[in-house]
Amino acid sequence: MKAVCVTSWGSPPEYISVPDLPAPSPTQLQLKVVAVGVSRVVRGRAAGKHPSAFNSSLPFDPSTDGVGLDEATGDLYFVNSFDTSLFAERANVERKGLVKLGNGVDPVAVAAIANPAASSWMALKCRAVGGCEGRTVVIVGATSASGRAAALIARSLGAARVVGISRNEQTLATVQGLDERIVMSKDQPSEALLPSSLGPVHIVIDYVGGPASIGLMKSAQIPEGEDLQYIYVGGLSGHEKVDLPLRLINVKPIRIMASGLGSWSRQDLNREVNGLIASVTRMDKLSDVVTARFADVKAAWDSEETQTKRLVLIP
C-alpha cells in the first residue's frame, strides 16, 4: 500500500510503500481514503513542532482528519482522528470516530474547510462562556481560511452581529457573513482600535495575535455587567509573546483565554464533531483550495500555490 509519511523532521513528507492494512476489527470500518486536508496543524505535526507529534517516531503520518469511502455501501464519512493514518490509500477507522456525509457532499470541500471551521466552532462552543447566541463576535484575521469560516460559524451559532478585522480592505470585502468590516493599520498594528461606533463587544476570536490585540482590548466597549471574552486561536502575526499591561485587566473586565487541543479535550471534539460537520456541509466551497495527488506531495507541499491556498491531498 502507498502512503504519505514524514521520513525526516523538517522536510516535506514523501510518497512511500507501507505494509498493507490488516482486516478491520469488529469496532472498525475500512475506508478508501478520498481526500485529506493539509491544515496548519498538519504542517506543524509534519515539522515535529506540534505537541501532538512530540516524541513520535519516523516514518510519521501527520494527518488529523479527512474523508473516506465505504466501498461496500458507497457511503462517504468524515474521519476525525489524530490516531488514524489517513495519508494512505486505505484506513481502518473506529466507527465511533465517523460522521456520515449526505448525498452530493463534495469530499474535497469538507476536507478543506473542516479544520479551519473547527477552530471557531470549538472556541465558541467549548471556550466562550455562554456561547455566542445574541452576542457581538469580532474576528481578528477574518480573511484567513479560519477567519472566513469563523464568520459563518458564528452566524450559524446565533451571533447577533459578526465583525471582521483585517489589514487588507479589498480581501475583507469578499468575506461572507460579516455585518461590519474594520481595516487594521498595516504600519502600526499596535495602534489597532475598535471604533466607538461599533458599540459593545462580547467575544473576540483572534487568529493574528501580537501587539494589535492589546489595542483591541483597550478600545473595546464591554457590555455592562459582563466580561469581554478574548480568545486567542492563532498566531498569524508570528509573535510568540504579548506585553500585557496588568493595569488593563485591572480596570476592564476582560477574560483572556485560548482555544486549541489542550484547552479543550479530544472528548470535547468528539462530542462536537457531528454539529461541526453539519454546519460545514452547508457552507459554500472555499475558492482558495488546491488539490494534489499523494504521489506529488513532495512537490506540492511547499509550492508557491500552497502558500496562499489550502492544500488537499487525494490518492
Buried (B, 14 or more C-beta within 10 A) or exposed (E): EBBBBBEEEEEBBBBEEBEEBEEBEEEBBBBEBBBBBBBBBBBBBBBBEBEBBEEBEEBBBBBBBBBBBBEEEEBBBBBBBBEBBBBBBBBBBBEEBBBEBEEEBBBBBBBBBBBBBBBBBBBBBBBBEEBBEEBBBBBBBBBBBBBBBBBBBBBBBEBBBBBBBBBEEEEBEEBEBBBBBBBBEEEEBEEBBBEEEBEBBBBBBBBBBBBBBBBBBBBBBBBEEBBBBBBBBBBBBEBEEBEEEEEEBEEBEBBBEBBBBEBBEBEBBEEBBEBBBEBBBEBEEBEEBBBBEBEBBBEBBEBEEBEEBBBBBBB
